[in-house]
């Protein structure tokens, strides 16, 4: 059972302190990945979606085939 102050503290813990940033980038948008792409000279600034060459129906059927190799 929460006390009134504990209950108020729970939803407010996600509020950042003054001048503190909460946005974190990872993967393609991380600073490290972006820096490596710029250094390699292949930073187009836009993430690309890889074309599989399959129709939508074939692609939907093939998703489970990749997990069998793991």
Secondary structure, DSSP 8 states (H G I E B T S, - for coil): ---HHHHHHHHHTTS--TT-------GGGSHHHHHHHHHHT---SS---------HHHHHHHHHHHHTT-
